[in-house]
Amino acid sequence: MNTYSYSLRFICDIDPPDGDIVRLMIFQSHEGTYLFGYNSKQDSSAIWDLHFNDIEDAFESATDYGVVKSQWTEIPDPLPNCQHDWINPIRVKGRNLGSPQWGKLEKLINGEWIDI
């Protein structure tokens, strides 16, 4: 059973890297919990994700990369319609209007959505 009743995100750099994986993120919401793996420390989409029913299972899975629970840093939740695996507000263009343009992203910069 989840010990959290709201969404949460945590991030952790892996030092030294484990192969290509240099960073992990955990995102927990009412839909379940995801562990994302990244091959870049720059804000980007994850290269893989795993789904868990419980956030504690995601933390446990991260120990395979040498990460202990005390190394995680909580970060803000994604804004509505934004990608869960990006740190900054990034969304699929048109998702907020109900007509997503898959493959086209936009980023919130100074209160304005800019194509990237």
KOLLO-249325 format. One line per 5 residues: number of its first residue (from 1); for each residue y, z, x of N, C-alpha, C, CB. Coordinates in Angstrom, 1 decimal. Glycine has a CB too. Layout:
N
NUM = Y/Z/X/Y/Z/X/Y/Z/X/Y/Z/X  ...
***
This chain:
116
1 = -1.2/0.0/0.8/0.0/0.0/0.0/1.2/0.0/0.9/0.0/1.2/-1.0  2.3/-0.8/0.5/3.5/-0.8/1.3/4.2/0.5/1.2/4.4/-2.0/0.8  4.8/0.9/2.3/5.5/2.2/2.3/7.0/1.9/2.1/5.4/2.9/3.7  7.4/0.6/1.9/8.8/0.2/1.7/8.9/-0.5/0.3/9.3/-0.7/2.8  9.9/-0.2/-0.4/10.0/-0.8/-1.8/11.1/-1.9/-1.8/10.4/0.3/-2.8
6 = 11.7/-2.2/-0.7/12.7/-3.3/-0.6/12.4/-4.1/0.6/14.1/-2.7/-0.5  13.1/-5.2/0.7/12.8/-6.1/1.8/13.3/-5.5/3.1/13.3/-7.5/1.6  12.6/-5.8/4.2/13.0/-5.4/5.5/12.7/-6.5/6.5/12.2/-4.1/5.9  13.5/-6.5/7.6/13.2/-7.4/8.7/13.3/-6.6/10.0/14.1/-8.7/8.7  12.4/-6.9/10.9/12.4/-6.3/12.3/12.2/-7.4/13.3/11.3/-5.2/12.4
11 = 12.8/-7.2/14.5/12.6/-8.2/15.5/12.3/-7.5/16.8/13.9/-9.1/15.7  11.6/-8.2/17.7/11.3/-7.7/19.0/11.0/-8.8/20.0/10.0/-6.8/18.9  11.7/-8.7/21.2/11.4/-9.6/22.3/10.1/-9.2/23.0/12.6/-9.7/23.3  9.3/-10.1/23.5/8.1/-9.8/24.2/8.4/-10.0/25.7/6.9/-10.7/23.7  8.3/-8.9/26.4/8.6/-9.0/27.9/7.5/-8.2/28.6/10.0/-8.4/28.2
16 = 6.7/-8.9/29.4/6.8/-10.4/29.7/6.2/-11.2/28.5/6.0/-10.7/31.0  6.6/-12.4/28.4/6.1/-13.3/27.3/4.5/-13.3/27.3/6.6/-14.7/27.4  4.0/-13.6/26.1/2.5/-13.7/26.0/2.3/-15.2/25.7/2.0/-12.9/24.8  2.0/-16.0/26.8/1.9/-17.4/26.7/3.3/-18.0/26.4/0.8/-17.8/25.7  3.3/-18.8/25.3/4.6/-19.4/24.8/5.4/-18.4/23.9/4.3/-20.6/24.1
21 = 4.8/-17.3/23.5/5.4/-16.4/22.5/6.3/-15.4/23.3/4.4/-15.7/21.7  7.6/-15.5/22.9/8.6/-14.7/23.6/9.3/-13.7/22.6/9.7/-15.5/24.2  9.1/-13.9/21.3/9.7/-13.0/20.3/8.9/-13.0/19.0/11.2/-13.5/20.0  8.9/-11.8/18.4/8.3/-11.7/17.1/9.3/-11.2/16.1/7.1/-10.7/17.2  9.0/-11.5/14.8/9.8/-11.0/13.7/8.9/-10.6/12.6/10.9/-12.0/13.2
26 = 9.2/-9.5/11.9/8.4/-9.1/10.7/9.4/-9.1/9.5/7.8/-7.6/10.9  9.0/-9.8/8.5/9.7/-9.8/7.2/8.9/-9.3/6.1/10.2/-11.3/6.9  9.3/-8.3/5.4/8.6/-7.7/4.3/9.4/-7.8/3.1/8.2/-6.2/4.7  8.7/-8.3/2.0/9.4/-8.4/0.7/8.3/-8.1/-0.4/10.1/-9.8/0.5  8.7/-8.3/-1.6/7.8/-8.1/-2.7/6.7/-9.1/-2.7/8.5/-8.2/-4.1
31 = 6.8/-10.2/-2.0/5.8/-11.3/-1.8/4.8/-10.9/-0.8/6.4/-12.6/-1.6  5.0/-9.9/0.0/4.1/-9.5/1.1/4.9/-9.4/2.4/3.0/-10.6/1.2  4.1/-9.4/3.5/4.7/-9.2/4.8/4.3/-10.4/5.7/4.3/-7.9/5.4  5.3/-10.9/6.5/5.0/-12.0/7.4/5.3/-11.5/8.8/5.9/-13.2/7.0  4.5/-11.9/9.7/4.8/-11.8/11.1/5.0/-13.2/11.7/3.5/-11.1/11.9
36 = 6.2/-13.4/12.2/6.6/-14.7/12.7/6.6/-14.7/14.3/8.0/-15.1/12.2  6.1/-15.8/14.9/6.1/-15.9/16.3/7.0/-17.0/16.8/4.7/-16.2/16.8  7.7/-16.8/17.9/8.7/-17.7/18.4/8.5/-18.1/19.8/10.1/-17.2/18.2  8.8/-19.3/20.2/8.7/-19.7/21.6/10.1/-19.8/22.3/8.0/-21.1/21.7  11.1/-19.3/21.6/12.5/-19.3/22.1/13.1/-18.0/21.7/13.2/-20.5/21.6
41 = 14.0/-17.5/22.6/14.8/-16.3/22.2/16.0/-16.7/21.5/15.1/-15.5/23.5  16.4/-18.0/21.5/17.5/-18.4/20.7/17.1/-18.4/19.2/18.0/-19.8/21.1  18.1/-18.2/18.3/17.8/-18.2/16.9/17.3/-19.6/16.5/19.1/-17.9/16.1  16.1/-19.5/15.9/15.4/-20.8/15.5/14.3/-20.4/14.5/14.8/-21.5/16.8  13.7/-21.5/14.0/12.5/-21.2/13.1/11.3/-20.8/13.9/12.2/-22.5/12.2
46 = 10.5/-20.1/13.3/9.2/-19.6/14.0/8.3/-20.8/14.2/8.5/-18.5/13.1  7.4/-20.7/15.2/6.4/-21.7/15.4/5.1/-21.4/14.7/6.2/-21.9/16.9  5.0/-20.2/14.2/3.8/-19.8/13.4/4.2/-18.6/12.6/2.6/-19.6/14.3  3.4/-18.3/11.5/3.5/-17.1/10.8/2.1/-16.6/10.3/4.5/-17.2/9.6  2.0/-15.3/10.1/0.8/-14.7/9.5/1.2/-13.9/8.3/0.0/-13.9/10.6
51 = 0.4/-13.9/7.2/0.8/-13.1/6.0/-0.1/-11.9/6.0/0.6/-14.0/4.8  0.5/-10.8/5.6/-0.2/-9.5/5.4/0.2/-8.9/4.1/0.1/-8.5/6.6  -0.7/-8.1/3.5/-0.4/-7.4/2.3/0.4/-6.1/2.6/-1.6/-7.0/1.5  0.4/-5.6/3.8/1.0/-4.3/4.1/1.8/-4.5/5.5/-0.1/-3.2/4.3  2.9/-3.9/5.5/3.8/-4.0/6.7/3.1/-3.3/7.9/5.1/-3.4/6.4
56 = 2.4/-2.3/7.7/1.7/-1.6/8.8/0.7/-2.5/9.4/1.0/-0.3/8.2  0.0/-3.4/8.7/-0.9/-4.3/9.2/-0.2/-5.3/10.1/-1.7/-5.1/8.1  1.0/-5.7/9.8/1.8/-6.6/10.6/2.2/-5.9/11.9/3.1/-7.1/9.9  2.6/-4.7/11.8/2.9/-3.9/13.1/1.7/-3.8/14.0/3.5/-2.5/12.7  0.6/-3.6/13.3/-0.7/-3.4/14.1/-1.1/-4.8/14.8/-1.9/-3.0/13.2
61 = -0.9/-5.9/14.1/-1.2/-7.2/14.6/-0.3/-7.5/15.8/-1.0/-8.3/13.6  0.9/-7.0/15.8/1.9/-7.3/16.9/1.5/-6.6/18.2/3.3/-6.8/16.5  0.6/-5.5/18.0/0.1/-4.9/19.3/-0.7/-5.8/20.1/-0.7/-3.6/18.9  -1.2/-6.9/19.5/-2.0/-7.9/20.3/-1.1/-8.5/21.3/-2.6/-8.9/19.4  0.2/-8.5/21.1/1.2/-9.0/22.1/1.9/-7.9/22.9/2.3/-9.8/21.3
66 = 1.3/-6.7/22.9/1.8/-5.7/23.7/3.0/-4.9/23.1/2.2/-6.2/25.1  3.3/-5.2/21.9/4.5/-4.6/21.2/4.0/-3.3/20.5/5.1/-5.6/20.2  4.7/-2.2/20.7/4.5/-1.0/20.0/5.6/-0.8/19.0/4.4/0.3/21.0  5.4/0.0/18.0/6.3/0.1/16.8/7.7/0.6/17.3/5.7/1.1/15.9  7.8/1.4/18.3/9.1/1.9/18.7/10.0/0.8/19.3/8.9/3.0/19.7
71 = 9.4/-0.4/19.7/10.2/-1.5/20.3/10.9/-2.3/19.2/9.3/-2.3/21.1  10.6/-2.2/18.0/11.1/-3.0/16.9/12.6/-2.6/16.6/10.3/-3.0/15.7  13.4/-3.6/16.3/14.8/-3.3/15.9/15.0/-3.9/14.5/15.8/-3.9/16.9  15.5/-3.1/13.6/15.7/-3.6/12.2/16.9/-4.5/12.2/15.9/-2.4/11.2  16.8/-5.6/11.5/18.0/-6.5/11.4/18.2/-6.8/9.9/17.7/-7.9/12.1
76 = 19.4/-7.3/9.6/19.7/-7.5/8.1/18.8/-8.5/7.5/21.2/-8.0/8.0  18.6/-8.3/6.2/17.8/-9.2/5.4/18.5/-10.5/5.3/17.6/-8.6/3.9  17.7/-11.6/5.1/18.4/-12.9/4.9/19.2/-12.9/3.6/17.3/-14.0/4.9  20.2/-13.7/3.6/21.0/-13.9/2.4/20.2/-14.7/1.4/22.4/-14.7/2.7  20.5/-14.6/0.1/19.8/-15.4/-0.9/19.7/-16.9/-0.5/20.4/-15.3/-2.3
81 = 18.5/-17.4/-0.8/18.2/-18.9/-0.5/18.1/-19.2/1.0/19.2/-19.7/-1.1  18.2/-18.2/1.9/18.2/-18.5/3.3/16.8/-18.3/3.8/19.2/-17.6/4.1  16.5/-19.0/5.0/15.3/-18.9/5.7/15.0/-17.5/6.1/15.2/-19.9/6.8  13.8/-17.0/5.9/13.4/-15.6/6.3/13.2/-15.5/7.8/12.2/-15.2/5.6  12.9/-16.6/8.5/12.5/-16.5/9.9/13.7/-16.8/10.8/11.4/-17.5/10.2
86 = 14.8/-17.1/10.3/16.0/-17.2/11.1/16.8/-15.9/11.1/16.9/-18.4/10.7  17.5/-15.5/12.2/18.3/-14.3/12.2/19.6/-14.6/11.4/18.6/-13.9/13.7  20.3/-15.6/11.7/21.5/-16.0/11.1/21.3/-16.7/9.8/22.4/-16.8/12.0  22.3/-16.7/8.9/22.1/-17.4/7.6/22.0/-18.9/7.8/23.4/-17.1/6.7  20.7/-19.4/7.6/20.4/-20.8/7.6/19.6/-21.1/6.3/19.5/-21.1/8.9
91 = 19.9/-22.2/5.7/19.1/-22.5/4.4/18.9/-24.0/4.4/19.9/-22.1/3.2  17.9/-24.4/3.6/17.6/-25.8/3.3/18.7/-26.3/2.4/16.2/-26.0/2.7  19.3/-27.4/2.8/20.5/-27.9/2.1/20.0/-28.2/0.6/21.0/-29.2/2.7  20.8/-27.7/-0.3/20.6/-27.9/-1.8/19.6/-26.9/-2.4/20.0/-29.2/-2.0  19.0/-26.0/-1.6/18.1/-25.0/-2.1/18.8/-24.1/-3.1/17.5/-24.1/-1.0
96 = 20.1/-23.8/-2.9/20.9/-22.9/-3.8/21.1/-23.6/-5.1/22.2/-22.5/-3.1  21.0/-24.9/-5.2/21.3/-25.7/-6.4/20.0/-26.1/-7.1/22.0/-26.9/-6.1  18.8/-25.7/-6.5/17.6/-26.0/-7.1/17.0/-27.4/-6.8/17.6/-25.8/-8.6  17.7/-28.1/-5.9/17.2/-29.4/-5.4/17.3/-29.4/-3.9/18.2/-30.5/-6.0  16.3/-28.8/-3.3/16.2/-28.7/-1.8/16.0/-30.1/-1.2/15.1/-27.7/-1.4
101 = 16.8/-30.3/-0.1/16.6/-31.5/0.7/15.8/-31.1/1.9/18.0/-32.1/1.1  14.5/-31.1/1.8/13.6/-30.6/2.9/13.9/-31.4/4.2/12.1/-30.8/2.5  14.0/-30.7/5.3/14.3/-31.2/6.6/15.7/-31.2/6.9/13.7/-32.6/6.6  16.6/-30.9/6.0/18.0/-30.8/6.2/18.4/-29.3/6.1/18.8/-31.7/5.2  19.0/-28.8/7.1/19.5/-27.4/7.2/21.0/-27.3/7.2/18.8/-26.7/8.3
106 = 21.5/-26.1/6.8/22.9/-25.8/6.9/23.0/-24.4/7.3/23.6/-26.1/5.6  24.1/-24.1/8.0/24.3/-22.7/8.6/25.7/-22.2/8.0/24.3/-22.8/10.1  25.7/-20.9/7.7/26.9/-20.3/7.2/27.8/-19.9/8.4/26.6/-19.0/6.4  29.0/-20.6/8.6/29.9/-20.3/9.6/31.3/-20.1/9.0/29.9/-21.5/10.7  31.8/-18.9/9.3/33.1/-18.5/8.8/33.2/-18.7/7.3/34.2/-19.3/9.5
111 = 32.2/-18.4/6.5/32.2/-18.4/5.1/32.0/-19.8/4.5/33.5/-18.0/4.6  31.6/-20.8/5.4/31.4/-22.2/4.9/30.1/-22.7/5.4/32.6/-23.1/5.4  29.3/-23.4/4.5/28.0/-24.0/4.9/28.3/-25.3/5.6/27.2/-24.1/3.6  27.7/-25.4/6.9/27.9/-26.5/7.7/26.5/-27.1/8.0/28.7/-26.1/9.0  26.4/-28.4/7.9/25.2/-29.1/8.3/24.8/-28.9/9.7/25.2/-30.6/7.9
116 = 23.5/-28.7/10.0/23.1/-28.6/11.4/21.9/-29.6/11.6/22.6/-27.1/11.7
***
